[in-house]
Amino acid sequence: MRFATRSVLFRYGSAVLAVAAALLIRLLLAPLLHDYAPYATFLVAVAVVGWYADFGPSLLTSLLGYVAVQLFFKPPPWDYRLGVSLLGRPLTLSLFPFVGLVIALCSGAIHVAKRRAETSAREAHQRRIELEREVAERKRLQDELQLRAEELAEAGRRKDEFLAMLGHELRNPLAPIRSAAQLLKLEGDGDARSQQAVEVIDRQVRHLARLVDDLLDVSRISRGQVKLRKEPVELAEVVRRAVEVSRPLIAARGHAFAESTPREPLWLVGDPVRLAQILTNLLNNAAKYTEPGGHIRLTAEKNDSCILWRVRDDGIGVAPELLPRLFHLFTQADRSLDRSQGGLGIGLALVKSLVEMHGGSVAAFSEGLGRGSEFVVRLPILTAKPAALPSSASEEKNEESPQRQTAGLRRVLVVDDNRDAAESLAMVLRWEGHETQTAYNGPAALQAAAVFRPEIVFLDIGLPGMDGYAVARQLRQDPASAGVLLVALTGYGQDEDRRRSREAGFDHHLVKPVEPDSLQELLAGAQTAISRPASRRR
């Protein structure tokens, strides 16, 4: 039992018991010791009580011990030994209480120090327990955080796999729809309603393909997997590309579009495709959020060491509370049930990410709902004129008519496990005069290539059993097929997919649904590609 819990009665009772025990021991030793050192056992009792019961009980023990010695071990005053002990009695009377007092004081001081030590030990023990609990809690939180991080990483990986598969599965049906619409357009009988229906199909396929591309782009940018292919590019060329893509949507909604660009050539360093995508998304956003018959204005100008793009509309505008979040992912100005504007709310988030990757900035301004909006993109300008200007050969090639581009007819093998996609593309190619054959799996493609001897092979990657990569490798190992132009025509369009297709021996990587102009351009350049050694192809 600790000192703090001992009662006063117990402490002083221990003094009485200690004196009684010392007296009993001294009486038992009396035949041996006689009257020699009667105080010794009582001084031990004083020290023991002082150690365990503090100063007060120790002092009581000293007094009781003195009384016991005087009663049991000292001769009475009438004893004949009185004279002999007369000189020693004053010394004894003063020495024993003094020694008892000193022992009591020392025992009390030791006891206080012991109590403080015990208190410090208890506090240290409690702090150690609290520290151990805190360390255990931090370890638990760290383990939980690590588990959550692993779960998030796994969820991110699954999301990326899902988005890649989603893009593939959505692009697969878009490819035959695009080819069928192109075939209907080529075989048009002049019926205005039929041509209008074909244009609707083609326009909506483009829109859906753009949504799929934006969704996958956001995923890739968030993971840092988008690599910019930077080169000197002229401002007017970027504007031309963007306006060309956005004009159908602007025209479909009946907007009045105005464009203003500097007359002198302005150059910047960037990825031409991504720069055009930035401007396209801003123009499409203005077209979607402007009422039919509205006005959209695009201006490009030089401002100090920057190029400014301004896209201004008189549409529905932006609420002040929405402006700070406008470039966040999945943010849209109108979330009404009719969803008349459509979209996923990722276009502006893409714009911000791509602009910042080019070292620029983008800002949105609006005076409120119903008062239109303006988006301003600021990009660094290339101060010195690039040494090598873009070749005009590609511009002349783009200006050629489809009939002139496809003048060289080819033997084309189309391989796709989606029969509608394979047959529809083959029909378009046959209509243009090419000799075609189709296959629906890897082994059939190899057999057809051995017999048909194609000059061009449009090969899907996601084939069952034997995928397109394996088919491409075997074709490259076959000397008879060494000069064939291999084109990956697939729903997989991420950078990793393109890298793998290059390693497998593909010359081109096209993502479904393929633009008719891109297909004609590829066929037009097939003569140069086929005549070039396989080791030098892209």
C-alpha positions as CSV (number, residue, x, y, z in Angstrom):
1,M,0.0,0.0,0.0
2,R,1.4,3.4,-1.0
3,F,1.9,6.3,1.4
4,A,-0.9,8.4,-0.2
5,T,-3.5,5.8,0.7
6,R,-2.4,5.0,4.3
7,S,-4.6,6.4,7.0
8,V,-3.3,8.4,10.0
9,L,-4.4,5.6,12.4
10,F,-2.4,3.0,10.4
11,R,0.7,5.2,10.4
12,Y,0.8,6.0,14.1
13,G,-0.4,2.5,14.9
14,S,2.7,1.2,13.1
15,A,4.8,3.3,15.5
16,V,3.2,1.5,18.5
17,L,3.7,-1.9,16.9
18,A,7.3,-1.1,16.0
19,V,8.1,-0.2,19.6
20,A,6.3,-3.3,20.9
21,A,8.3,-5.5,18.4
22,A,11.6,-3.8,19.4
23,L,10.8,-4.3,23.1
24,L,10.0,-8.0,22.5
25,I,13.3,-8.5,20.6
26,R,15.3,-6.7,23.3
27,L,13.7,-8.8,26.0
28,L,14.5,-12.0,24.1
29,L,18.1,-10.9,23.8
30,A,18.4,-9.8,27.4
31,P,20.1,-13.1,28.6
32,L,22.8,-12.3,26.1
33,L,23.1,-8.6,26.2
34,H,22.0,-7.9,29.8
35,D,21.8,-4.1,30.1
36,Y,24.2,-3.4,27.2
37,A,22.9,-0.9,24.5
38,P,19.2,-1.0,25.3
39,Y,18.4,1.8,22.9
40,A,19.8,0.1,19.8
41,T,16.7,-2.0,18.9
42,F,14.5,1.1,19.4
43,L,16.7,3.2,17.2
44,V,16.2,0.6,14.4
45,A,12.4,0.8,15.1
46,V,12.6,4.6,14.8
47,A,14.4,4.3,11.4
48,V,12.0,1.8,10.0
49,V,8.9,3.8,11.0
50,G,10.5,6.9,9.6
51,W,11.1,5.2,6.3
52,Y,7.6,3.9,5.9
53,A,5.4,6.2,7.9
54,D,7.2,9.7,7.8
55,F,8.4,12.0,10.5
56,G,5.5,12.2,12.9
57,P,5.2,8.4,13.6
58,S,9.0,8.2,13.7
59,L,9.1,10.8,16.4
60,L,6.4,9.0,18.4
61,T,8.4,5.8,18.1
62,S,11.4,7.6,19.5
63,L,9.4,8.8,22.5
64,L,7.8,5.4,23.2
65,G,11.2,3.7,22.8
66,Y,12.7,6.0,25.4
67,V,9.8,5.3,27.8
68,A,10.2,1.5,27.3
69,V,13.9,1.6,27.9
70,Q,13.4,3.6,31.1
71,L,10.7,1.2,32.3
72,F,12.3,-2.1,31.4
73,F,16.0,-1.7,31.2
74,K,17.0,1.1,33.6
75,P,17.3,0.6,37.4
76,P,14.8,2.4,39.6
77,P,16.0,5.5,41.5
78,W,16.4,3.5,44.8
79,D,18.6,0.9,43.1
80,Y,22.1,0.6,44.4
81,R,23.3,1.2,40.8
82,L,21.9,4.6,40.8
83,G,25.1,6.2,41.8
84,V,27.0,4.4,39.1
85,S,24.6,5.5,36.4
86,L,24.0,9.0,37.6
87,L,26.7,10.5,35.4
88,G,25.5,8.6,32.3
89,R,21.9,9.3,32.7
90,P,21.8,12.9,31.6
91,L,23.8,12.0,28.5
92,T,21.5,9.1,27.8
93,L,18.4,11.1,28.4
94,S,19.6,13.7,25.8
95,L,21.4,11.4,23.3
96,F,18.6,9.0,22.6
97,P,15.9,11.6,21.7
98,F,18.5,13.5,19.7
99,V,19.5,10.4,17.7
100,G,15.8,9.4,17.3
101,L,15.0,12.9,16.1
102,V,17.9,12.9,13.6
103,I,16.8,9.5,12.3
104,A,13.2,10.6,12.1
105,L,14.2,13.7,10.1
106,C,16.5,11.8,7.8
107,S,13.8,9.1,7.3
108,G,11.2,11.7,6.6
109,A,13.5,13.5,4.1
110,I,14.2,10.2,2.4
111,H,10.5,9.3,2.4
112,V,9.7,12.7,0.8
113,A,12.4,12.1,-1.8
114,K,11.0,8.6,-2.4
115,R,7.5,9.9,-2.7
116,R,8.7,12.5,-5.2
117,A,10.6,9.9,-7.1
118,E,7.5,7.6,-7.1
119,T,5.4,10.6,-8.3
120,S,7.9,11.4,-11.1
121,A,8.1,7.7,-12.0
122,R,4.3,7.5,-12.2
123,E,4.2,10.7,-14.3
124,A,7.0,9.3,-16.5
125,H,5.1,6.0,-16.8
126,Q,1.9,7.8,-17.7
127,R,3.7,10.0,-20.3
128,R,5.3,6.8,-21.7
129,I,1.9,5.2,-21.9
130,E,0.4,8.3,-23.6
131,L,3.4,8.5,-25.9
132,E,3.0,4.8,-26.8
133,R,-0.7,5.4,-27.4
134,E,0.1,8.4,-29.6
135,V,2.8,6.5,-31.5
136,A,0.3,3.6,-31.9
137,E,-2.4,6.0,-33.1
138,R,-0.1,7.7,-35.5
139,K,1.0,4.3,-36.8
140,R,-2.6,3.3,-37.2
141,L,-3.4,6.6,-39.0
142,Q,-0.3,6.1,-41.2
143,D,-1.3,2.5,-42.0
144,E,-4.9,3.7,-42.7
145,L,-3.5,6.5,-44.9
146,Q,-1.3,4.1,-46.8
147,L,-4.3,1.8,-47.2
148,R,-6.4,4.6,-48.5
149,A,-3.6,5.7,-50.8
150,E,-3.3,2.2,-52.2
151,E,-7.1,2.0,-52.6
152,L,-7.1,5.4,-54.4
153,A,-4.2,4.2,-56.6
154,E,-6.1,1.0,-57.4
155,A,-9.3,3.0,-58.0
156,G,-7.4,5.3,-60.3
157,R,-5.9,2.4,-62.2
158,R,-9.3,0.8,-62.5
159,K,-10.7,4.1,-63.7
160,D,-8.1,4.5,-66.3
161,E,-8.6,0.9,-67.5
162,F,-12.4,1.6,-67.6
163,L,-12.0,4.8,-69.5
164,A,-9.7,3.1,-72.0
165,M,-12.1,0.3,-72.5
166,L,-15.0,2.7,-72.6
167,G,-13.3,4.7,-75.3
168,H,-12.6,1.5,-77.3
169,E,-16.1,0.2,-76.9
170,L,-17.7,3.5,-77.9
171,R,-15.4,4.0,-80.8
172,N,-16.0,0.5,-82.2
173,P,-19.7,1.2,-83.1
174,L,-18.9,4.8,-84.2
175,A,-16.5,3.5,-86.9
176,P,-19.2,1.6,-89.0
177,I,-21.6,4.5,-88.5
178,R,-19.1,7.0,-89.8
179,S,-18.2,4.7,-92.8
180,A,-21.9,4.1,-93.6
181,A,-22.6,7.8,-93.5
182,Q,-19.6,8.5,-95.7
183,L,-20.8,5.8,-98.2
184,L,-24.3,7.3,-98.2
185,K,-22.8,10.7,-98.9
186,L,-20.7,9.3,-101.8
187,E,-23.6,7.4,-103.3
188,G,-26.1,10.3,-102.7
189,D,-28.9,10.3,-105.2
190,G,-29.5,14.1,-104.8
191,D,-32.4,13.7,-102.4
192,A,-32.1,16.7,-100.1
193,R,-33.7,14.9,-97.1
194,S,-31.3,11.9,-97.4
195,Q,-28.3,14.2,-97.6
196,Q,-29.6,16.1,-94.6
197,A,-30.0,12.9,-92.6
198,V,-26.4,11.8,-93.6
199,E,-25.1,15.2,-92.4
200,V,-26.9,14.8,-89.1
201,I,-25.4,11.3,-88.6
202,D,-22.0,12.5,-89.5
203,R,-22.2,15.6,-87.2
204,Q,-23.4,13.6,-84.2
205,V,-20.7,11.0,-84.7
206,R,-18.1,13.7,-84.7
207,H,-19.7,15.1,-81.5
208,L,-19.7,11.8,-79.7
209,A,-16.1,11.1,-80.8
210,R,-15.1,14.5,-79.5
211,L,-16.7,13.7,-76.1
212,V,-14.8,10.4,-75.9
213,D,-11.5,12.1,-76.8
214,D,-12.1,14.8,-74.2
215,L,-12.9,12.3,-71.5
216,L,-9.7,10.3,-72.2
217,D,-7.6,13.5,-72.5
218,V,-8.7,14.6,-69.0
219,S,-7.7,11.2,-67.6
220,R,-4.3,11.3,-69.3
221,I,-3.6,14.9,-68.3
222,S,-4.5,14.3,-64.7
223,R,-1.9,11.4,-64.6
224,G,0.7,13.5,-66.5
225,Q,0.7,11.1,-69.5
226,V,0.1,13.8,-72.2
227,K,3.3,14.6,-74.0
228,L,3.3,17.8,-76.1
229,R,5.0,17.6,-79.5
230,K,6.2,21.2,-79.6
231,E,7.3,22.9,-82.7
232,P,7.2,26.5,-84.2
233,V,3.6,27.1,-85.4
234,E,2.0,30.1,-86.9
235,L,-0.9,31.7,-85.2
236,A,-3.0,31.9,-88.3
237,E,-2.7,28.2,-88.9
238,V,-3.9,27.3,-85.4
239,V,-6.8,29.6,-85.8
240,R,-7.7,28.2,-89.2
241,R,-7.7,24.6,-87.9
242,A,-9.8,25.5,-84.8
243,V,-12.4,27.5,-86.8
244,E,-12.6,24.7,-89.4
245,V,-13.5,22.2,-86.7
246,S,-16.0,24.5,-84.8
247,R,-17.7,26.1,-87.8
248,P,-20.3,23.3,-88.3
249,L,-21.5,23.7,-84.7
250,I,-21.6,27.5,-84.9
251,A,-23.5,27.3,-88.2
252,A,-25.9,24.7,-86.9
253,R,-27.0,27.0,-84.1
254,G,-27.3,30.0,-86.5
255,H,-24.7,32.2,-84.8
256,A,-23.0,35.1,-86.5
257,F,-19.3,34.5,-86.3
258,A,-16.6,37.1,-86.7
259,E,-12.8,36.6,-86.7
260,S,-10.0,39.1,-86.4
261,T,-6.3,38.1,-86.6
262,P,-3.1,40.1,-87.2
263,R,-2.0,40.4,-90.8
264,E,1.7,39.9,-90.0
265,P,2.8,36.3,-89.2
266,L,3.0,35.6,-85.4
267,W,4.8,32.5,-84.2
268,L,4.6,30.5,-81.0
269,V,6.1,27.2,-79.9
270,G,3.6,24.5,-79.1
271,D,1.8,21.4,-80.1
272,P,-0.3,22.4,-83.1
273,V,-2.9,19.8,-82.4
274,R,-3.3,20.8,-78.8
275,L,-3.3,24.5,-79.5
276,A,-6.1,24.0,-82.0
277,Q,-7.9,21.9,-79.4
278,I,-7.7,24.8,-76.9
279,L,-9.3,27.2,-79.3
280,T,-11.8,24.7,-80.6
281,N,-13.1,24.0,-77.1
282,L,-13.5,27.7,-76.4
283,L,-15.4,28.2,-79.6
284,N,-17.6,25.2,-79.0
285,N,-18.3,26.4,-75.5
286,A,-19.3,29.8,-76.8
287,A,-21.6,28.1,-79.4
288,K,-23.3,25.8,-76.9
289,Y,-24.0,28.5,-74.3
290,T,-25.2,31.2,-76.7
291,E,-28.9,31.2,-77.8
292,P,-29.5,30.4,-81.5
293,G,-28.8,33.4,-83.6
294,G,-26.3,34.9,-81.2
295,H,-22.9,36.4,-81.9
296,I,-19.4,35.0,-81.4
297,R,-16.2,36.9,-82.0
298,L,-12.7,35.5,-82.0
299,T,-9.8,38.0,-81.9
300,A,-6.1,37.2,-81.9
301,E,-3.5,39.8,-81.1
302,K,0.0,40.5,-79.9
303,N,0.4,42.0,-76.5
304,D,4.0,42.7,-75.5
305,S,5.7,39.2,-75.3
306,C,2.4,37.3,-75.5
307,I,-0.3,36.2,-77.9
308,L,-3.8,36.8,-76.7
309,W,-6.8,34.9,-77.9
310,R,-10.2,36.4,-77.0
311,V,-13.4,34.5,-77.5
312,R,-16.4,36.7,-76.8
313,D,-20.1,35.8,-77.0
314,D,-23.4,37.4,-76.1
315,G,-24.8,34.1,-74.6
316,I,-26.2,33.2,-71.2
317,G,-23.2,34.5,-69.3
318,V,-21.8,33.1,-66.1
319,A,-23.0,33.7,-62.5
320,P,-20.4,35.5,-60.3
321,E,-20.3,32.6,-57.8
322,L,-19.5,30.2,-60.6
323,L,-16.6,32.1,-62.1
324,P,-13.9,30.9,-59.6
325,R,-15.0,27.2,-60.4
326,L,-15.5,27.5,-64.1
327,F,-12.3,25.7,-65.0
328,H,-12.8,22.9,-62.5
329,L,-13.6,19.4,-63.8
330,F,-17.3,18.7,-64.5
331,T,-18.4,22.3,-63.8
332,Q,-21.2,23.5,-66.1
333,A,-23.1,26.8,-66.1
334,D,-26.5,25.2,-66.6
335,R,-27.5,22.0,-64.9
336,S,-31.2,22.0,-65.9
337,L,-32.9,18.8,-66.7
338,D,-33.3,19.6,-70.4
339,R,-29.5,19.4,-70.9
340,S,-29.9,21.3,-74.1
341,Q,-26.3,22.3,-74.3
342,G,-25.0,18.8,-73.7
343,G,-21.4,18.1,-72.8
344,L,-19.6,16.6,-69.8
345,G,-18.3,19.8,-68.2
346,I,-14.7,18.9,-69.1
347,G,-13.9,21.1,-72.0
348,L,-12.8,24.2,-70.0
349,A,-10.8,22.0,-67.6
350,L,-9.0,20.6,-70.6
351,V,-8.4,24.2,-71.9
352,K,-6.8,25.3,-68.6
353,S,-4.6,22.2,-68.4
354,L,-3.3,22.4,-72.0
355,V,-2.8,26.2,-71.7
356,E,-0.7,25.8,-68.6
357,M,1.3,23.0,-70.2
358,H,2.2,25.5,-72.9
359,G,3.4,28.0,-70.3
360,G,0.3,30.3,-70.6
361,S,-2.8,31.2,-68.6
362,V,-6.5,31.5,-69.3
363,A,-9.2,33.6,-67.6
364,A,-12.9,34.0,-67.8
365,F,-14.9,37.2,-67.5
366,S,-18.7,37.8,-67.4
367,E,-20.9,40.6,-66.2
368,G,-23.5,38.2,-65.0
369,L,-26.3,35.9,-66.3
370,G,-27.7,36.9,-69.6
371,R,-24.8,39.3,-70.4
372,G,-22.4,37.0,-72.3
373,S,-18.9,35.9,-71.4
374,E,-15.3,36.3,-72.6
375,F,-12.4,33.9,-72.4
376,V,-8.9,35.2,-72.7
377,V,-5.9,32.9,-73.4
378,R,-2.4,34.2,-72.9
379,L,0.5,32.3,-74.6
380,P,4.2,33.2,-74.9
381,I,5.2,34.4,-78.3
382,L,8.2,33.2,-80.3
383,T,10.1,36.5,-80.7
384,A,12.5,35.2,-83.4
385,K,11.3,33.9,-86.7
386,P,11.9,30.2,-87.0
387,A,14.7,29.2,-89.3
388,A,12.7,26.6,-91.2
389,L,9.2,27.4,-92.3
390,P,6.6,24.7,-92.7
391,S,6.7,23.1,-96.1
392,S,4.1,24.2,-98.5
393,A,3.8,20.7,-99.9
394,S,1.4,19.6,-97.2
395,E,-0.7,22.7,-97.9
396,E,-0.8,21.9,-101.6
397,K,-1.7,18.3,-100.8
398,N,-4.6,19.4,-98.5
399,E,-5.9,21.5,-101.3
400,E,-6.1,18.6,-103.7
401,S,-9.5,17.2,-104.4
402,P,-10.4,13.7,-103.1
403,Q,-10.5,12.3,-106.6
404,R,-6.9,13.5,-107.2
405,Q,-5.7,12.2,-103.9
406,T,-7.0,8.7,-104.4
407,A,-5.9,8.4,-108.0
408,G,-3.5,5.6,-107.2
409,L,-5.7,2.5,-106.6
410,R,-4.5,-0.1,-104.1
411,R,-5.2,-3.6,-102.8
412,V,-6.4,-3.1,-99.3
413,L,-7.0,-5.7,-96.6
414,V,-9.4,-4.6,-93.8
415,V,-9.1,-6.7,-90.6
416,D,-11.6,-6.1,-87.8
417,D,-13.6,-8.5,-85.5
418,N,-16.5,-6.0,-85.8
419,R,-18.0,-7.2,-89.1
420,D,-20.0,-4.0,-89.6
421,A,-16.9,-1.9,-89.1
422,A,-14.8,-4.1,-91.6
423,E,-17.5,-4.3,-94.2
424,S,-18.5,-0.6,-94.1
425,L,-14.9,0.6,-94.5
426,A,-14.4,-1.9,-97.3
427,M,-17.5,-0.7,-99.1
428,V,-16.2,2.9,-98.9
429,L,-12.8,1.9,-100.2
430,R,-14.4,-0.2,-103.0
431,W,-16.6,2.7,-104.0
432,E,-13.4,4.8,-104.4
433,G,-12.0,2.1,-106.7
434,H,-9.7,0.2,-104.4
435,E,-9.6,-3.6,-104.4
436,T,-10.5,-4.8,-100.9
437,Q,-10.8,-7.9,-98.9
438,T,-11.9,-8.4,-95.3
439,A,-10.9,-10.7,-92.4
440,Y,-12.3,-10.9,-88.9
441,N,-9.5,-12.5,-86.8
442,G,-5.8,-12.8,-86.7
443,P,-5.2,-16.2,-88.4
444,A,-7.7,-15.3,-91.2
445,A,-5.8,-12.0,-91.7
446,L,-2.5,-13.9,-92.1
447,Q,-4.1,-16.3,-94.6
448,A,-5.7,-13.5,-96.6
449,A,-2.4,-11.6,-96.7
450,A,-0.6,-14.6,-98.0
451,V,-3.1,-15.0,-100.9
452,F,-4.3,-11.5,-101.5
453,R,-0.9,-9.8,-101.2
454,P,-2.3,-6.4,-100.1
455,E,-0.4,-3.2,-100.4
456,I,-2.2,-1.7,-97.4
457,V,-3.6,-3.4,-94.3
458,F,-6.0,-1.7,-92.0
459,L,-5.6,-3.8,-88.9
460,D,-7.7,-3.7,-85.7
461,I,-5.6,-4.2,-82.5
462,G,-8.2,-5.6,-80.2
463,L,-8.7,-8.9,-82.1
464,P,-9.9,-12.0,-80.2
465,G,-7.2,-14.6,-79.5
466,M,-4.4,-13.3,-81.7
467,D,-4.3,-9.5,-81.3
468,G,-3.3,-7.0,-83.9
469,Y,0.2,-6.6,-82.4
470,A,1.0,-10.3,-83.0
471,V,-0.5,-10.2,-86.5
472,A,1.7,-7.1,-87.3
473,R,4.9,-8.8,-86.1
474,Q,4.2,-11.9,-88.2
475,L,3.5,-9.8,-91.3
476,R,6.8,-8.0,-90.7
477,Q,8.7,-11.3,-90.4
478,D,7.2,-12.6,-93.7
479,P,9.5,-11.5,-96.6
480,A,6.5,-11.5,-99.0
481,S,4.7,-8.9,-96.8
482,A,7.8,-6.8,-96.0
483,G,6.6,-3.8,-98.1
484,V,3.0,-3.7,-96.9
485,L,1.8,-0.5,-95.3
486,L,0.4,-1.4,-91.9
487,V,-2.2,0.9,-90.4
488,A,-3.5,0.3,-86.9
489,L,-7.2,1.1,-87.0
490,T,-8.4,0.8,-83.4
491,G,-10.4,2.2,-80.5
492,Y,-7.3,2.3,-78.4
493,G,-5.7,5.7,-78.7
494,Q,-3.5,6.4,-75.7
495,D,0.2,7.1,-75.9
496,E,1.1,3.6,-74.6
497,D,-1.1,2.1,-77.4
498,R,0.7,4.2,-80.0
499,R,4.1,3.2,-78.6
500,R,3.2,-0.5,-78.7
501,S,1.9,-0.2,-82.3
502,R,5.2,1.4,-83.4
503,E,7.2,-1.4,-81.7
504,A,5.0,-4.0,-83.4
505,G,5.8,-2.6,-86.8
506,F,2.8,-0.4,-87.7
507,D,3.4,2.5,-89.9
508,H,0.3,4.6,-88.8
509,H,-2.0,4.6,-85.8
510,L,-5.6,5.8,-86.5
511,V,-8.2,6.0,-83.9
512,K,-11.8,5.1,-84.7
513,P,-13.9,6.6,-86.1
514,V,-11.5,7.8,-88.8
515,E,-12.1,11.1,-90.5
516,P,-12.7,10.6,-94.2
517,D,-10.2,13.3,-95.0
518,S,-7.6,11.6,-92.9
519,L,-8.3,8.3,-94.6
520,Q,-8.0,9.9,-98.1
521,E,-4.8,11.7,-97.1
522,L,-3.3,8.4,-95.9
523,L,-4.3,6.6,-99.1
524,A,-2.9,9.5,-101.2
525,G,0.5,9.2,-99.5
526,A,0.5,5.4,-99.7
527,Q,2.6,5.3,-102.9
528,T,5.6,7.0,-101.1
529,A,5.2,4.9,-98.0
530,I,5.0,1.6,-99.9
531,S,8.1,2.4,-102.0
532,R,10.1,3.4,-98.9
533,P,12.1,0.6,-97.1
534,A,10.3,-0.8,-94.1
535,S,13.2,0.0,-91.7
536,R,12.7,3.8,-92.4
537,R,9.0,4.0,-91.7
538,R,7.4,5.8,-88.8
